[in-house]
Amino acid sequence: MASAPFDHIVTILMENQGLCDVYVGCGGSAAYMSQFANQNVLVMTWGTTSHPSEGNYISLIGGDNFGHTNDGYCCWGINAPNIVDRMESAGLTWKAFAEDASGSGTCSFNPPRGADHFAFLTFADMNTPARCANLLTTTSSSDTEFLNSLNSATPANFIWLTPNDCNNMHDCGIAAGDSYLSKLVPQILSSKEFTTTKATLLIVFDEGYTGCSNTGGTGECVYASFSGPVAKKGLQLSPPGASHYSYLSTIEAAWGLASLTSNDAGAPNLLSAFGAICTTNCPLATSFAFLPANPSVNSLVTFTAVTTGGILPYTVSWNFGDGGSGTGPIVTHTYTSAQSFTITETAKDSSTPTQTAISSQSVTIFAMPQLSTTFQASSSSPQVGQAVTFTESATGGTSPYAYTLTFGDGGTGTGDPVTYAYSSPGSYTATVTVTDSASPQASVSASMTLNVQALIPPTLTVPGNQTVTAGTWINVTVTASSVNIGGTIILSATGLPAGASFDPTTGLLSWKPSTSQTGSYAIIFTASDSSYPSTPTSKPMEIQVNQAAPGGSNGGNGGSGGGSNGSCALCGIFPKISTSIGIFVVGGLLGLVSALAVLTIRTRASLERTRRRLGN
């Protein structure tokens, strides 16, 4: 990897905005992302491959959408190689993060949108414990787990981040996503991965809905920007026919990996985004960026330095041009007057003798801007009873700010953040009103619509009615499932007869009715889930208990002449006959025996008389 243009890549996937929806240079509205792209590399012809989202994500790591022309494909269904196969074969490491996912590090990994925005779940050969261990969650409010990975002793060569549907602009709009990246990107660029390796950061969108010329794929182009110590500065690229497949062709060309399909094999790579790489005795170089792009009086300005070459570690110092100073790669400063200032950043390395690099820029401080606010919700389509976290922020005016919320159903709240749960399904408009501390006070409001979904009762499956003989076991199992958020199933049974048992964990009913329990029994099974409010489902099952047939193994109390255990010695010899015929046969046999006895007595008497006559 010594000669590779980059040896680490971090990729952040954003959602549903075209290039010129985002980039100010062609009519967009994302101030931070536009400034960031102008300072680094912006690809002007990066095309998408399909609609809606999931096919684009699959194309990015698989080289094709494999017929996935809709969302909702999950999981492990594609039997084809992907970029993970190529990287692991080359001894390269990887991790894939999704904000607010469950099942981190397991094959039960479940991002909030399933596989729609996380294609690693769609490939069959990803379904192994070793690979699932690299499918990781990160907390959307801070991305601590993701940033910890970048600052680990050995950061992975390939790191992927899928933000949640607010941070990625899917639900909460361009301003929310721009704000999210303005906080996260400086932390990425100052991480160990970006200060000790040849790392690059790619921010790209899955799809947009505006066409552009000279692009590949569907003819729509999206914002795609490379940055980091090895990316060029202030460069715009327009390679003909670039697309999501260029993501693969760029990685494959940089790392000497084989193509996956003819799509990535034929896509132009973007290695021209990266400069010539110095590997030994590299001179110290430094530059910096500041945010916001148009800072105002009495507001914080964040300065971020990017230093390369020389010998680590670096020391960075700042002169803010108004008498203020600071140290460290990321610093903040507040200006108290509206005018232009020259900021000077000085970086020094640890070589002997020490190398020094200096970078200067001018910043114009504007008068106090008007009060404005952004308003976000953790879900725009929650279920009834699901907790929704509303997050507000304000800029301009005079801090501190007061936040008042109405949720559209009569509920209210104050502060930031605020958690609320709707009790009924429907469409609601939530509104935040922000008031500043100026005199006189200024206020501004922002609204959003939430579509609250009704809870769905659990599905309960109960066997049909049962018939059992007294003295024998009956075992039946009921099952249930729930699609509700937090829908852990709870099973119960009422009307259980004496001696019966029901296991609510397995759903198994077991009972051996006694001979005194003949009759009909109705048992009611109920399935409820742990969502609030609960939506139980109940179903009945009837058990008919019949008496055992007489003469069987129940002690022979149905017969008249058996032994102590009710057995019949001749039953195997003579065929069974009805009771009336049996009585007739027995009576006939008794008559025959009596007749033979009388005949025998008479014969003996006749012989005795004959003997006496002969004797005389």
C-alpha positions, 0 to 999 in steps of 0.5 A, a space after each residue: 500500500 506504500 505506493 497507493 494514492 490512499 490506504 484508508 477510506 471513510 465513506 458517508 452516505 447521504 440521502 435523496 438530494 441532487 448535486 444542485 440541491 446541495 452545492 451552492 455553486 449551482 443553486 443549492 443551499 448547503 453552506 458548509 458542504 459547499 465551502 467544504 467541497 470548494 476547499 477539497 475535491 468535488 466530482 461534478 458528474 457522479 451519477 446514480 444507478 437506480 431508484 429508489 435507495 436500495 439498488 444504489 447501495 447494492 451497486 456501490 459495494 456489489 457492482 450491480 443492483 442484481 434486479 433490486 428495483 425497490 426497497 425492502 430486500 433483506 436479508 442475505 439474498 444475493 449470491 455474488 461477490 462484493 467489495 468485502 470479498 476483494 478486500 479480505 482476500 488482499 488482507 485489508 480490514 473493514 468496518 461498517 457502521 449504521 446509526 441507531 442500529 440494534 444487534 451490533 456485531 451480530 448477524 441480527 444487525 438491524 439498522 432503522 431502515 433494515 437493508 434499504 440504506 445498508 447493503 452489507 445485509 443483502 449479500 449471502 456471504 456476509 452472513 457469518 459471525 466473523 463478518 457480522 462482527 464488523 456490522 456496528 452501531 453508533 449513536 446518532 447524537 455523537 457518533 462516539 463508536 464510529 469516531 472511536 474506531 477512527 482513533 483506535 490503534 489500528 483503524 480499518 482500511 475501509 470504514 462505512 457510515 450510514 447516518 439515520 434518516 434525519 442526519 442523512 437529509 432523508 427526513 429532516 432536509 438539507 439544513 439538518 444534514 449540513 449542520 450534522 456534517 459541519 460537526 462530524 467532519 472536523 472530528 473525522 479529519 482530526 482523528 488518528 486515522 487522518 493524521 497518521 495514515 493516507 486516509 481520504 473521506 468521501 461524502 456522497 449521496 445515494 440518489 437525487 432527482 435532477 438530471 445533469 449532462 455527461 454523467 453515468 448511470 441514470 443521468 442524475 448526478 449527486 454531490 460527491 466530495 473527496 477530502 483528507 491529507 491525500 486529496 487535492 485542494 480546490 479541485 472540481 472533476 467532471 469525468 465523463 460517465 462517472 457513477 456509483 460504479 466509479 466508487 468501486 473502480 477507484 478503490 480497486 485501482 488504488 488497492 490493486 483489487 479485481 473488478 466485481 462486474 463489467 459495470 465497475 470494470 468499465 467505470 472511470 476511476 477518480 484517482 485524479 482526485 489525489 496528488 502525488 504521494 510523498 513517502 519519505 522525508 516529506 516536507 511539513 505542510 499545513 492548511 486550515 478551514 473555518 466555520 461557519 463560512 460567514 461568521 457573525 459578531 459574538 458567535 463561535 467560529 471553529 478553525 480546523 487545521 490539516 497538517 501533513 508531512 514532517 514527523 509526528 506529533 505536531 503542535 499547532 498554534 493560532 493568531 486570530 488577528 484581534 489579539 486572541 490566540 489558541 493552540 491545538 488542531 481544532 479551536 474556537 474563537 468569538 469575535 466582538 466586532 464586525 470587520 475583517 481579520 487575518 488568521 495565522 496558523 502555525 504548525 511545527 513537527 517533532 523532527 530535529 531540527 523542527 520544521 515549521 509550516 504557516 497558513 494564513 486566511 482572512 475572515 470577515 465578521 458580519 453583524 448579528 444575524 437574524 434569529 433562526 431555528 432548525 427542528 428535527 424528530 427521531 422519527 417522522 412516522 412513529 407508532 402509537 406510544 413510541 417515544 419521539 425525540 424532538 431536537 431543536 437548535 437556534 442561531 442568530 439573535 441573542 442567546 440563551 434561547 427558550 424553546 416551546 413546543 406544541 405537538 399537534 394533539 394538544 400536548 406541549 413541551 419545553 426545552 431541548 431535547 423533548 421526548 413525546 409519545 402520541 396516543 392516537 394514530 393520525 397526521 400531526 403538525 409539531 411546532 417549535 417556537 424559539 425566543 431569544 434573550 434580546 430586548 425586545 425579544 425576537 422569536 421564530 417558529 418551525 414546523 414538521 408533520 408526523 404521520 403516527 401509525 396505528 399499532 397492529 395486534 399480535 398474530 396469534 396461532 392456536 390449534 383447533 379444538 381437541 378431543 382426548 381420552 381420560 388418562 392420556 396426555 394432550 400437548 399443544 403449542 400456541 405461537 404469536 408474533 408482533 411487528 410493533 416497535 418494542 413488540 416483545 410477545 407475552 403469552 397467557 392462558 385462562 380457563 385452565 382445568 385442574 392439573 393443566 400447565 401452560 408455559 408462556 415462554 414456549 406456548 406449550 399446554 400440557 394436561 393429563 385429565 383424570 377419569 373424573 374430569 370428563 366433559 368439555 373445557 374452554 381455554 382462552 389464549 391471549 397474546 400481548 406485546 410490550 408496546 404501549 398501549 398494548 394491543 392484545 389478541 385472544 383466541 379460544 380452544 375447546 378440549 373434549 375429555 371422553 371416558 376410557 372404553 371399558 375392559 382396557 388397561 384402566 383396571 378392568 372395572 368394565 368387566 365381570 370376571 377378570 383377574 386383579 389386573 382385568 386381563 382375559 386369558 382366552 380373549 386371544 383365542 376366541 373372537 369377541 362377541 356381543 353381550 347378548 350372544 355371550 349370555 346365550 352361549 354361556 347359558 347353553 353351555 351351563 345347560 349342556 353341563 347339567 344334562 351331562 351330569 344327570 346322564 352320568 349319575 343315571 348311568 352309574 346307578 344302572 351299572 350298580 344295579 346290574 352288578 348286584 344282580 350278577 352277584 346274586 
